[in-house]
C-alpha cells in the first residue's frame, strides 16, 4: 500500500487522477496532512465521505504513537519516545532556544555506522524510516506542545545520508509551501561523512546546512573512533565539504565531540585549527555525553574552554553546544536504548 504522507504533491495528483477524482483533491489532502496535521482521514471534512472511505481502504496512513515524554527540569528540553506502526520505537528531542523551538529527529531505527562513543549504534540498524515517519516526529511534537517548530536538525538516531531517498522526500515536504513551510536555512542534516551522498546532496542545491561529524583532527585518530573513516578518508570527506560549499554557498558546520584523553589536547586543538582554517566553516564543540556501555567521558570544563580558546585564537568560528537535557538520557539513542532494554527484561 502506498504511504500517502510520503507522497509529493505531483504524485498525489496522479493518484487522484487514477481514482477518477478532480485534481484539486490532491491539494486538499496535502493540506490536511502537512499543514493542518490531521491525525486521520475522518478529519478531512471538506472531502466527500465516500472519498475518505476510499482513501482509508487504498492507502497506508502513517501515524506515530507517543509512548513517553521526559521533560528536563534544567532547561525545558523534552525527549519523546514514539512507536512506529510496525512496533519499532524511535526518539526525538525538542529544545527551546531564544530564537525558537528546535526539533531533533531520527532518520533510522538504529544505525549501522558504529561510532565508538554513540549509543544509537549499539544494537545495529533495524530499518530506514520513511519520509512520513520523519515528518510525523515534528508534527506530533508541534501538536503536543502547541508551539510552532522553527528549526529542524536531523541529528537523532541514524545516519540520514544512509537513507538518502526518504531524507530528500522529507526535506522537500517539510520545506514546501502548503506544509509547515520551514525555511531550508533552518534545517540541518548531520552526517558521519558518506562522501558520495554528500556530493549528491550538494548537487540538489538546497539551502540546508550540512553538518559533518569530524570528532578528530587527523585521519588516524578519526578512524580509531569512527569506523566509516576506514571507507572514506578525511581528505576525501573535506573535499566533499568544499564541494558542498561551492555548490550551495552554505557554510559547513563541523561537530567535534570532546572526549577526555582522546581528542582534547592542546596539540589536537592546534592540528584541528590548521585543518579547518582554509574552509569556510563553523565548529560546534560538544563535551561527549557519557554512554553507559562506553568508557568515554567528557573533559573537565576548563579543558573544554581551553580547547575553544585555542581555536578562536586561530581565527576559527566556534561555539560550545549547550549540553541540553543531560538529566533525561540526552545523548543520541540513549532513551530508545534504555526503553528497549527494559522491554526485553519484562
Ligand atoms: N549519523 C549522523 C547524525 C546523528 S548523531 C552523524 O553522525 O552526524 C548527531 C551528533 O551527535 C553526531 O555528531 C554524533 O557523532 C554525535 N554524538 C553521538 N553520540 C554522542 C555522545 N555520546 N556524545 C556527544 N556527541 C555524540
Boltz pocket constraint, residues with backbone or C-beta under 6 A from the ligand:
constraints:
  - pocket:
      binder: B
      contacts: [[A, 115], [A, 117], [A, 118], [A, 119], [A, 154], [A, 155], [A, 156], [A, 157], [A, 158], [A, 159], [A, 160], [A, 190], [A, 191], [A, 192], [A, 193], [A, 211], [A, 212], [A, 213], [A, 214], [A, 255], [A, 257], [A, 286], [A, 287], [A, 288], [A, 289], [A, 290], [A, 291], [A, 331], [A, 332]]
      max_distance: 6.0
